[in-house]
């Protein structure tokens, strides 16, 4: 709203006045903390707990240290909330990031939005234009290949499932090749492609159990990367338990 935006822009002036009048030492970090608080007012996430797409937004917000209101949607019900229908009238699905009453739909777009709005902490996209384009390419690859591939493994049987497993593993190996020997996809720092892919790790157990195969045996470096990501609090707190996800898959995919 107008009052929040006005207060945000007046913050530097208020800090200056307080410093001069009261001889207080307002550090740069304190100023940034105040600014982030102003900018993060009114952040709401409409989500569904097993959604790997929603997990992306949860991780991005956690990386930035942005407080938000989480609202769970029951996508198994025909009665979707009026707020979801209002915020995403086109697709009528989660996740939806709401900031100052304005909706941002589609998870990768929402992660980019978060990175642009709260750019002073933990940048997710590379600063270099070419590397940024490459990050977007691989995140899009994850959407097109890993999501559909995993779904096919869980929902098919017999020869169709064997073909789905082969295609799925090939896609994972391409990602493993892109990762190489780097700690993260962007190099030494956790970034955009990591945020796009790591939520699927919580679904790997379901894929493996349904398809009777081992992802670690096929892509050991990729699993080592996922476990490295899980050492980050932002990831560990955003991903659900793999067995809970598997139970969900049993009831909805098989």
MODELLER restraints for C-alpha pairs under 7 A, 6 or more apart:
rsr = mdl.restraints
at = mdl.atoms
rsr.add(forms.Gaussian(group=physical.xy_distance, feature=features.Distance(at['CA:1:A'], at['CA:100:A']), mean=6.53, stdev=0.5))
rsr.add(forms.Gaussian(group=physical.xy_distance, feature=features.Distance(at['CA:4:A'], at['CA:38:A']), mean=6.75, stdev=0.5))
rsr.add(forms.Gaussian(group=physical.xy_distance, feature=features.Distance(at['CA:8:A'], at['CA:35:A']), mean=6.42, stdev=0.5))
rsr.add(forms.Gaussian(group=physical.xy_distance, feature=features.Distance(at['CA:8:A'], at['CA:38:A']), mean=5.57, stdev=0.5))
rsr.add(forms.Gaussian(group=physical.xy_distance, feature=features.Distance(at['CA:15:A'], at['CA:26:A']), mean=6.96, stdev=0.5))
rsr.add(forms.Gaussian(group=physical.xy_distance, feature=features.Distance(at['CA:18:A'], at['CA:24:A']), mean=6.88, stdev=0.5))
rsr.add(forms.Gaussian(group=physical.xy_distance, feature=features.Distance(at['CA:19:A'], at['CA:25:A']), mean=6.29, stdev=0.5))
rsr.add(forms.Gaussian(group=physical.xy_distance, feature=features.Distance(at['CA:19:A'], at['CA:26:A']), mean=6.59, stdev=0.5))
rsr.add(forms.Gaussian(group=physical.xy_distance, feature=features.Distance(at['CA:40:A'], at['CA:66:A']), mean=6.21, stdev=0.5))
rsr.add(forms.Gaussian(group=physical.xy_distance, feature=features.Distance(at['CA:40:A'], at['CA:67:A']), mean=6.85, stdev=0.5))
rsr.add(forms.Gaussian(group=physical.xy_distance, feature=features.Distance(at['CA:41:A'], at['CA:100:A']), mean=7.00, stdev=0.5))
rsr.add(forms.Gaussian(group=physical.xy_distance, feature=features.Distance(at['CA:42:A'], at['CA:99:A']), mean=5.57, stdev=0.5))
rsr.add(forms.Gaussian(group=physical.xy_distance, feature=features.Distance(at['CA:42:A'], at['CA:100:A']), mean=4.98, stdev=0.5))
rsr.add(forms.Gaussian(group=physical.xy_distance, feature=features.Distance(at['CA:42:A'], at['CA:101:A']), mean=6.97, stdev=0.5))
rsr.add(forms.Gaussian(group=physical.xy_distance, feature=features.Distance(at['CA:43:A'], at['CA:68:A']), mean=4.90, stdev=0.5))
rsr.add(forms.Gaussian(group=physical.xy_distance, feature=features.Distance(at['CA:43:A'], at['CA:69:A']), mean=6.33, stdev=0.5))
rsr.add(forms.Gaussian(group=physical.xy_distance, feature=features.Distance(at['CA:43:A'], at['CA:98:A']), mean=5.62, stdev=0.5))
rsr.add(forms.Gaussian(group=physical.xy_distance, feature=features.Distance(at['CA:43:A'], at['CA:99:A']), mean=4.67, stdev=0.5))
rsr.add(forms.Gaussian(group=physical.xy_distance, feature=features.Distance(at['CA:43:A'], at['CA:100:A']), mean=6.66, stdev=0.5))
rsr.add(forms.Gaussian(group=physical.xy_distance, feature=features.Distance(at['CA:44:A'], at['CA:68:A']), mean=5.42, stdev=0.5))
rsr.add(forms.Gaussian(group=physical.xy_distance, feature=features.Distance(at['CA:44:A'], at['CA:69:A']), mean=4.62, stdev=0.5))
rsr.add(forms.Gaussian(group=physical.xy_distance, feature=features.Distance(at['CA:44:A'], at['CA:70:A']), mean=5.99, stdev=0.5))
rsr.add(forms.Gaussian(group=physical.xy_distance, feature=features.Distance(at['CA:44:A'], at['CA:97:A']), mean=5.99, stdev=0.5))
rsr.add(forms.Gaussian(group=physical.xy_distance, feature=features.Distance(at['CA:44:A'], at['CA:98:A']), mean=4.96, stdev=0.5))
rsr.add(forms.Gaussian(group=physical.xy_distance, feature=features.Distance(at['CA:44:A'], at['CA:99:A']), mean=6.58, stdev=0.5))
rsr.add(forms.Gaussian(group=physical.xy_distance, feature=features.Distance(at['CA:45:A'], at['CA:69:A']), mean=6.20, stdev=0.5))
rsr.add(forms.Gaussian(group=physical.xy_distance, feature=features.Distance(at['CA:45:A'], at['CA:70:A']), mean=5.03, stdev=0.5))
rsr.add(forms.Gaussian(group=physical.xy_distance, feature=features.Distance(at['CA:45:A'], at['CA:71:A']), mean=6.03, stdev=0.5))
rsr.add(forms.Gaussian(group=physical.xy_distance, feature=features.Distance(at['CA:45:A'], at['CA:95:A']), mean=6.95, stdev=0.5))
rsr.add(forms.Gaussian(group=physical.xy_distance, feature=features.Distance(at['CA:45:A'], at['CA:96:A']), mean=5.85, stdev=0.5))
rsr.add(forms.Gaussian(group=physical.xy_distance, feature=features.Distance(at['CA:45:A'], at['CA:97:A']), mean=4.77, stdev=0.5))
rsr.add(forms.Gaussian(group=physical.xy_distance, feature=features.Distance(at['CA:45:A'], at['CA:98:A']), mean=6.19, stdev=0.5))
rsr.add(forms.Gaussian(group=physical.xy_distance, feature=features.Distance(at['CA:46:A'], at['CA:70:A']), mean=6.39, stdev=0.5))
rsr.add(forms.Gaussian(group=physical.xy_distance, feature=features.Distance(at['CA:46:A'], at['CA:71:A']), mean=4.96, stdev=0.5))
rsr.add(forms.Gaussian(group=physical.xy_distance, feature=features.Distance(at['CA:46:A'], at['CA:72:A']), mean=6.08, stdev=0.5))
rsr.add(forms.Gaussian(group=physical.xy_distance, feature=features.Distance(at['CA:46:A'], at['CA:73:A']), mean=6.51, stdev=0.5))
rsr.add(forms.Gaussian(group=physical.xy_distance, feature=features.Distance(at['CA:46:A'], at['CA:94:A']), mean=6.09, stdev=0.5))
rsr.add(forms.Gaussian(group=physical.xy_distance, feature=features.Distance(at['CA:46:A'], at['CA:95:A']), mean=5.42, stdev=0.5))
rsr.add(forms.Gaussian(group=physical.xy_distance, feature=features.Distance(at['CA:46:A'], at['CA:96:A']), mean=5.09, stdev=0.5))
rsr.add(forms.Gaussian(group=physical.xy_distance, feature=features.Distance(at['CA:46:A'], at['CA:97:A']), mean=6.52, stdev=0.5))
rsr.add(forms.Gaussian(group=physical.xy_distance, feature=features.Distance(at['CA:47:A'], at['CA:54:A']), mean=5.71, stdev=0.5))
rsr.add(forms.Gaussian(group=physical.xy_distance, feature=features.Distance(at['CA:47:A'], at['CA:71:A']), mean=6.24, stdev=0.5))
rsr.add(forms.Gaussian(group=physical.xy_distance, feature=features.Distance(at['CA:47:A'], at['CA:72:A']), mean=5.20, stdev=0.5))
rsr.add(forms.Gaussian(group=physical.xy_distance, feature=features.Distance(at['CA:47:A'], at['CA:73:A']), mean=5.76, stdev=0.5))
rsr.add(forms.Gaussian(group=physical.xy_distance, feature=features.Distance(at['CA:47:A'], at['CA:94:A']), mean=5.27, stdev=0.5))
rsr.add(forms.Gaussian(group=physical.xy_distance, feature=features.Distance(at['CA:47:A'], at['CA:95:A']), mean=4.72, stdev=0.5))
rsr.add(forms.Gaussian(group=physical.xy_distance, feature=features.Distance(at['CA:47:A'], at['CA:96:A']), mean=6.84, stdev=0.5))
rsr.add(forms.Gaussian(group=physical.xy_distance, feature=features.Distance(at['CA:48:A'], at['CA:54:A']), mean=6.87, stdev=0.5))
rsr.add(forms.Gaussian(group=physical.xy_distance, feature=features.Distance(at['CA:48:A'], at['CA:72:A']), mean=5.49, stdev=0.5))
rsr.add(forms.Gaussian(group=physical.xy_distance, feature=features.Distance(at['CA:48:A'], at['CA:73:A']), mean=5.41, stdev=0.5))
rsr.add(forms.Gaussian(group=physical.xy_distance, feature=features.Distance(at['CA:48:A'], at['CA:74:A']), mean=6.83, stdev=0.5))
rsr.add(forms.Gaussian(group=physical.xy_distance, feature=features.Distance(at['CA:48:A'], at['CA:94:A']), mean=6.71, stdev=0.5))
rsr.add(forms.Gaussian(group=physical.xy_distance, feature=features.Distance(at['CA:50:A'], at['CA:240:A']), mean=6.90, stdev=0.5))
rsr.add(forms.Gaussian(group=physical.xy_distance, feature=features.Distance(at['CA:50:A'], at['CA:245:A']), mean=6.30, stdev=0.5))
rsr.add(forms.Gaussian(group=physical.xy_distance, feature=features.Distance(at['CA:52:A'], at['CA:199:A']), mean=4.98, stdev=0.5))
rsr.add(forms.Gaussian(group=physical.xy_distance, feature=features.Distance(at['CA:52:A'], at['CA:200:A']), mean=5.99, stdev=0.5))
rsr.add(forms.Gaussian(group=physical.xy_distance, feature=features.Distance(at['CA:53:A'], at['CA:95:A']), mean=6.74, stdev=0.5))
rsr.add(forms.Gaussian(group=physical.xy_distance, feature=features.Distance(at['CA:53:A'], at['CA:107:A']), mean=5.46, stdev=0.5))
rsr.add(forms.Gaussian(group=physical.xy_distance, feature=features.Distance(at['CA:54:A'], at['CA:95:A']), mean=5.17, stdev=0.5))
rsr.add(forms.Gaussian(group=physical.xy_distance, feature=features.Distance(at['CA:54:A'], at['CA:107:A']), mean=6.65, stdev=0.5))
rsr.add(forms.Gaussian(group=physical.xy_distance, feature=features.Distance(at['CA:55:A'], at['CA:199:A']), mean=5.91, stdev=0.5))
rsr.add(forms.Gaussian(group=physical.xy_distance, feature=features.Distance(at['CA:55:A'], at['CA:238:A']), mean=5.83, stdev=0.5))
rsr.add(forms.Gaussian(group=physical.xy_distance, feature=features.Distance(at['CA:55:A'], at['CA:239:A']), mean=6.45, stdev=0.5))
rsr.add(forms.Gaussian(group=physical.xy_distance, feature=features.Distance(at['CA:56:A'], at['CA:107:A']), mean=6.65, stdev=0.5))
rsr.add(forms.Gaussian(group=physical.xy_distance, feature=features.Distance(at['CA:56:A'], at['CA:195:A']), mean=5.57, stdev=0.5))
rsr.add(forms.Gaussian(group=physical.xy_distance, feature=features.Distance(at['CA:56:A'], at['CA:196:A']), mean=6.04, stdev=0.5))
rsr.add(forms.Gaussian(group=physical.xy_distance, feature=features.Distance(at['CA:56:A'], at['CA:199:A']), mean=6.58, stdev=0.5))
rsr.add(forms.Gaussian(group=physical.xy_distance, feature=features.Distance(at['CA:57:A'], at['CA:107:A']), mean=6.43, stdev=0.5))
rsr.add(forms.Gaussian(group=physical.xy_distance, feature=features.Distance(at['CA:57:A'], at['CA:110:A']), mean=6.77, stdev=0.5))
rsr.add(forms.Gaussian(group=physical.xy_distance, feature=features.Distance(at['CA:57:A'], at['CA:111:A']), mean=5.82, stdev=0.5))
rsr.add(forms.Gaussian(group=physical.xy_distance, feature=features.Distance(at['CA:58:A'], at['CA:238:A']), mean=5.90, stdev=0.5))
rsr.add(forms.Gaussian(group=physical.xy_distance, feature=features.Distance(at['CA:59:A'], at['CA:195:A']), mean=6.81, stdev=0.5))
rsr.add(forms.Gaussian(group=physical.xy_distance, feature=features.Distance(at['CA:59:A'], at['CA:234:A']), mean=5.31, stdev=0.5))
rsr.add(forms.Gaussian(group=physical.xy_distance, feature=features.Distance(at['CA:59:A'], at['CA:235:A']), mean=5.67, stdev=0.5))
rsr.add(forms.Gaussian(group=physical.xy_distance, feature=features.Distance(at['CA:59:A'], at['CA:238:A']), mean=5.94, stdev=0.5))
rsr.add(forms.Gaussian(group=physical.xy_distance, feature=features.Distance(at['CA:60:A'], at['CA:111:A']), mean=6.17, stdev=0.5))
rsr.add(forms.Gaussian(group=physical.xy_distance, feature=features.Distance(at['CA:62:A'], at['CA:234:A']), mean=5.09, stdev=0.5))
rsr.add(forms.Gaussian(group=physical.xy_distance, feature=features.Distance(at['CA:63:A'], at['CA:122:A']), mean=6.31, stdev=0.5))
rsr.add(forms.Gaussian(group=physical.xy_distance, feature=features.Distance(at['CA:63:A'], at['CA:234:A']), mean=5.79, stdev=0.5))
rsr.add(forms.Gaussian(group=physical.xy_distance, feature=features.Distance(at['CA:64:A'], at['CA:118:A']), mean=6.81, stdev=0.5))
rsr.add(forms.Gaussian(group=physical.xy_distance, feature=features.Distance(at['CA:64:A'], at['CA:121:A']), mean=5.75, stdev=0.5))
rsr.add(forms.Gaussian(group=physical.xy_distance, feature=features.Distance(at['CA:64:A'], at['CA:122:A']), mean=6.03, stdev=0.5))
rsr.add(forms.Gaussian(group=physical.xy_distance, feature=features.Distance(at['CA:74:A'], at['CA:80:A']), mean=6.87, stdev=0.5))
rsr.add(forms.Gaussian(group=physical.xy_distance, feature=features.Distance(at['CA:84:A'], at['CA:92:A']), mean=6.49, stdev=0.5))
rsr.add(forms.Gaussian(group=physical.xy_distance, feature=features.Distance(at['CA:85:A'], at['CA:92:A']), mean=5.48, stdev=0.5))
rsr.add(forms.Gaussian(group=physical.xy_distance, feature=features.Distance(at['CA:87:A'], at['CA:103:A']), mean=5.54, stdev=0.5))
rsr.add(forms.Gaussian(group=physical.xy_distance, feature=features.Distance(at['CA:88:A'], at['CA:105:A']), mean=6.91, stdev=0.5))
rsr.add(forms.Gaussian(group=physical.xy_distance, feature=features.Distance(at['CA:95:A'], at['CA:105:A']), mean=6.72, stdev=0.5))
rsr.add(forms.Gaussian(group=physical.xy_distance, feature=features.Distance(at['CA:95:A'], at['CA:106:A']), mean=6.78, stdev=0.5))
rsr.add(forms.Gaussian(group=physical.xy_distance, feature=features.Distance(at['CA:95:A'], at['CA:107:A']), mean=6.56, stdev=0.5))
rsr.add(forms.Gaussian(group=physical.xy_distance, feature=features.Distance(at['CA:96:A'], at['CA:103:A']), mean=6.35, stdev=0.5))
rsr.add(forms.Gaussian(group=physical.xy_distance, feature=features.Distance(at['CA:96:A'], at['CA:104:A']), mean=5.85, stdev=0.5))
rsr.add(forms.Gaussian(group=physical.xy_distance, feature=features.Distance(at['CA:96:A'], at['CA:105:A']), mean=4.92, stdev=0.5))
rsr.add(forms.Gaussian(group=physical.xy_distance, feature=features.Distance(at['CA:97:A'], at['CA:103:A']), mean=5.69, stdev=0.5))
rsr.add(forms.Gaussian(group=physical.xy_distance, feature=features.Distance(at['CA:97:A'], at['CA:104:A']), mean=5.06, stdev=0.5))
rsr.add(forms.Gaussian(group=physical.xy_distance, feature=features.Distance(at['CA:97:A'], at['CA:105:A']), mean=6.47, stdev=0.5))
rsr.add(forms.Gaussian(group=physical.xy_distance, feature=features.Distance(at['CA:97:A'], at['CA:110:A']), mean=6.51, stdev=0.5))
rsr.add(forms.Gaussian(group=physical.xy_distance, feature=features.Distance(at['CA:98:A'], at['CA:104:A']), mean=6.15, stdev=0.5))
rsr.add(forms.Gaussian(group=physical.xy_distance, feature=features.Distance(at['CA:104:A'], at['CA:110:A']), mean=5.73, stdev=0.5))
rsr.add(forms.Gaussian(group=physical.xy_distance, feature=features.Distance(at['CA:115:A'], at['CA:123:A']), mean=6.23, stdev=0.5))
rsr.add(forms.Gaussian(group=physical.xy_distance, feature=features.Distance(at['CA:115:A'], at['CA:124:A']), mean=6.21, stdev=0.5))
rsr.add(forms.Gaussian(group=physical.xy_distance, feature=features.Distance(at['CA:124:A'], at['CA:191:A']), mean=4.25, stdev=0.5))
rsr.add(forms.Gaussian(group=physical.xy_distance, feature=features.Distance(at['CA:124:A'], at['CA:192:A']), mean=4.84, stdev=0.5))
rsr.add(forms.Gaussian(group=physical.xy_distance, feature=features.Distance(at['CA:125:A'], at['CA:132:A']), mean=5.88, stdev=0.5))
rsr.add(forms.Gaussian(group=physical.xy_distance, feature=features.Distance(at['CA:125:A'], at['CA:191:A']), mean=6.20, stdev=0.5))
rsr.add(forms.Gaussian(group=physical.xy_distance, feature=features.Distance(at['CA:125:A'], at['CA:192:A']), mean=5.40, stdev=0.5))
rsr.add(forms.Gaussian(group=physical.xy_distance, feature=features.Distance(at['CA:126:A'], at['CA:132:A']), mean=5.04, stdev=0.5))
rsr.add(forms.Gaussian(group=physical.xy_distance, feature=features.Distance(at['CA:135:A'], at['CA:192:A']), mean=6.60, stdev=0.5))
rsr.add(forms.Gaussian(group=physical.xy_distance, feature=features.Distance(at['CA:135:A'], at['CA:193:A']), mean=5.87, stdev=0.5))
rsr.add(forms.Gaussian(group=physical.xy_distance, feature=features.Distance(at['CA:138:A'], at['CA:193:A']), mean=6.56, stdev=0.5))
rsr.add(forms.Gaussian(group=physical.xy_distance, feature=features.Distance(at['CA:139:A'], at['CA:193:A']), mean=5.32, stdev=0.5))
rsr.add(forms.Gaussian(group=physical.xy_distance, feature=features.Distance(at['CA:139:A'], at['CA:196:A']), mean=5.65, stdev=0.5))
rsr.add(forms.Gaussian(group=physical.xy_distance, feature=features.Distance(at['CA:142:A'], at['CA:197:A']), mean=6.43, stdev=0.5))
rsr.add(forms.Gaussian(group=physical.xy_distance, feature=features.Distance(at['CA:145:A'], at['CA:171:A']), mean=6.48, stdev=0.5))
rsr.add(forms.Gaussian(group=physical.xy_distance, feature=features.Distance(at['CA:146:A'], at['CA:168:A']), mean=6.69, stdev=0.5))
rsr.add(forms.Gaussian(group=physical.xy_distance, feature=features.Distance(at['CA:146:A'], at['CA:171:A']), mean=6.91, stdev=0.5))
rsr.add(forms.Gaussian(group=physical.xy_distance, feature=features.Distance(at['CA:149:A'], at['CA:164:A']), mean=6.38, stdev=0.5))
rsr.add(forms.Gaussian(group=physical.xy_distance, feature=features.Distance(at['CA:149:A'], at['CA:167:A']), mean=6.97, stdev=0.5))
rsr.add(forms.Gaussian(group=physical.xy_distance, feature=features.Distance(at['CA:149:A'], at['CA:168:A']), mean=5.00, stdev=0.5))
rsr.add(forms.Gaussian(group=physical.xy_distance, feature=features.Distance(at['CA:150:A'], at['CA:168:A']), mean=6.66, stdev=0.5))
rsr.add(forms.Gaussian(group=physical.xy_distance, feature=features.Distance(at['CA:150:A'], at['CA:207:A']), mean=6.13, stdev=0.5))
rsr.add(forms.Gaussian(group=physical.xy_distance, feature=features.Distance(at['CA:152:A'], at['CA:164:A']), mean=5.93, stdev=0.5))
rsr.add(forms.Gaussian(group=physical.xy_distance, feature=features.Distance(at['CA:153:A'], at['CA:161:A']), mean=5.47, stdev=0.5))
rsr.add(forms.Gaussian(group=physical.xy_distance, feature=features.Distance(at['CA:153:A'], at['CA:164:A']), mean=5.44, stdev=0.5))
rsr.add(forms.Gaussian(group=physical.xy_distance, feature=features.Distance(at['CA:153:A'], at['CA:165:A']), mean=5.88, stdev=0.5))
rsr.add(forms.Gaussian(group=physical.xy_distance, feature=features.Distance(at['CA:153:A'], at['CA:207:A']), mean=6.36, stdev=0.5))
rsr.add(forms.Gaussian(group=physical.xy_distance, feature=features.Distance(at['CA:153:A'], at['CA:211:A']), mean=5.97, stdev=0.5))
rsr.add(forms.Gaussian(group=physical.xy_distance, feature=features.Distance(at['CA:154:A'], at['CA:207:A']), mean=5.99, stdev=0.5))
rsr.add(forms.Gaussian(group=physical.xy_distance, feature=features.Distance(at['CA:154:A'], at['CA:210:A']), mean=5.44, stdev=0.5))
rsr.add(forms.Gaussian(group=physical.xy_distance, feature=features.Distance(at['CA:154:A'], at['CA:211:A']), mean=6.66, stdev=0.5))
rsr.add(forms.Gaussian(group=physical.xy_distance, feature=features.Distance(at['CA:154:A'], at['CA:253:A']), mean=6.25, stdev=0.5))
rsr.add(forms.Gaussian(group=physical.xy_distance, feature=features.Distance(at['CA:154:A'], at['CA:254:A']), mean=6.43, stdev=0.5))
rsr.add(forms.Gaussian(group=physical.xy_distance, feature=features.Distance(at['CA:155:A'], at['CA:253:A']), mean=5.35, stdev=0.5))
rsr.add(forms.Gaussian(group=physical.xy_distance, feature=features.Distance(at['CA:155:A'], at['CA:254:A']), mean=5.31, stdev=0.5))
rsr.add(forms.Gaussian(group=physical.xy_distance, feature=features.Distance(at['CA:173:A'], at['CA:219:A']), mean=6.31, stdev=0.5))
rsr.add(forms.Gaussian(group=physical.xy_distance, feature=features.Distance(at['CA:176:A'], at['CA:219:A']), mean=6.80, stdev=0.5))
rsr.add(forms.Gaussian(group=physical.xy_distance, feature=features.Distance(at['CA:176:A'], at['CA:221:A']), mean=6.60, stdev=0.5))
rsr.add(forms.Gaussian(group=physical.xy_distance, feature=features.Distance(at['CA:176:A'], at['CA:222:A']), mean=5.46, stdev=0.5))
rsr.add(forms.Gaussian(group=physical.xy_distance, feature=features.Distance(at['CA:179:A'], at['CA:185:A']), mean=5.05, stdev=0.5))
rsr.add(forms.Gaussian(group=physical.xy_distance, feature=features.Distance(at['CA:182:A'], at['CA:188:A']), mean=6.89, stdev=0.5))
rsr.add(forms.Gaussian(group=physical.xy_distance, feature=features.Distance(at['CA:183:A'], at['CA:225:A']), mean=6.61, stdev=0.5))
rsr.add(forms.Gaussian(group=physical.xy_distance, feature=features.Distance(at['CA:184:A'], at['CA:190:A']), mean=5.73, stdev=0.5))
rsr.add(forms.Gaussian(group=physical.xy_distance, feature=features.Distance(at['CA:184:A'], at['CA:194:A']), mean=6.80, stdev=0.5))
rsr.add(forms.Gaussian(group=physical.xy_distance, feature=features.Distance(at['CA:184:A'], at['CA:225:A']), mean=6.91, stdev=0.5))
rsr.add(forms.Gaussian(group=physical.xy_distance, feature=features.Distance(at['CA:185:A'], at['CA:193:A']), mean=6.31, stdev=0.5))
rsr.add(forms.Gaussian(group=physical.xy_distance, feature=features.Distance(at['CA:185:A'], at['CA:194:A']), mean=6.32, stdev=0.5))
rsr.add(forms.Gaussian(group=physical.xy_distance, feature=features.Distance(at['CA:198:A'], at['CA:226:A']), mean=6.16, stdev=0.5))
rsr.add(forms.Gaussian(group=physical.xy_distance, feature=features.Distance(at['CA:199:A'], at['CA:239:A']), mean=6.36, stdev=0.5))
rsr.add(forms.Gaussian(group=physical.xy_distance, feature=features.Distance(at['CA:201:A'], at['CA:226:A']), mean=6.71, stdev=0.5))
rsr.add(forms.Gaussian(group=physical.xy_distance, feature=features.Distance(at['CA:202:A'], at['CA:239:A']), mean=6.26, stdev=0.5))
rsr.add(forms.Gaussian(group=physical.xy_distance, feature=features.Distance(at['CA:202:A'], at['CA:240:A']), mean=6.52, stdev=0.5))
rsr.add(forms.Gaussian(group=physical.xy_distance, feature=features.Distance(at['CA:202:A'], at['CA:241:A']), mean=6.74, stdev=0.5))
rsr.add(forms.Gaussian(group=physical.xy_distance, feature=features.Distance(at['CA:202:A'], at['CA:242:A']), mean=5.02, stdev=0.5))
rsr.add(forms.Gaussian(group=physical.xy_distance, feature=features.Distance(at['CA:203:A'], at['CA:242:A']), mean=6.26, stdev=0.5))
rsr.add(forms.Gaussian(group=physical.xy_distance, feature=features.Distance(at['CA:203:A'], at['CA:245:A']), mean=6.36, stdev=0.5))
rsr.add(forms.Gaussian(group=physical.xy_distance, feature=features.Distance(at['CA:205:A'], at['CA:242:A']), mean=6.14, stdev=0.5))
rsr.add(forms.Gaussian(group=physical.xy_distance, feature=features.Distance(at['CA:205:A'], at['CA:246:A']), mean=6.97, stdev=0.5))
rsr.add(forms.Gaussian(group=physical.xy_distance, feature=features.Distance(at['CA:206:A'], at['CA:245:A']), mean=6.96, stdev=0.5))
rsr.add(forms.Gaussian(group=physical.xy_distance, feature=features.Distance(at['CA:206:A'], at['CA:246:A']), mean=4.69, stdev=0.5))
rsr.add(forms.Gaussian(group=physical.xy_distance, feature=features.Distance(at['CA:206:A'], at['CA:249:A']), mean=6.95, stdev=0.5))
rsr.add(forms.Gaussian(group=physical.xy_distance, feature=features.Distance(at['CA:208:A'], at['CA:214:A']), mean=5.75, stdev=0.5))
rsr.add(forms.Gaussian(group=physical.xy_distance, feature=features.Distance(at['CA:208:A'], at['CA:215:A']), mean=6.89, stdev=0.5))
rsr.add(forms.Gaussian(group=physical.xy_distance, feature=features.Distance(at['CA:216:A'], at['CA:223:A']), mean=5.77, stdev=0.5))
rsr.add(forms.Gaussian(group=physical.xy_distance, feature=features.Distance(at['CA:229:A'], at['CA:235:A']), mean=6.55, stdev=0.5))
rsr.add(forms.Gaussian(group=physical.xy_distance, feature=features.Distance(at['CA:230:A'], at['CA:236:A']), mean=5.03, stdev=0.5))
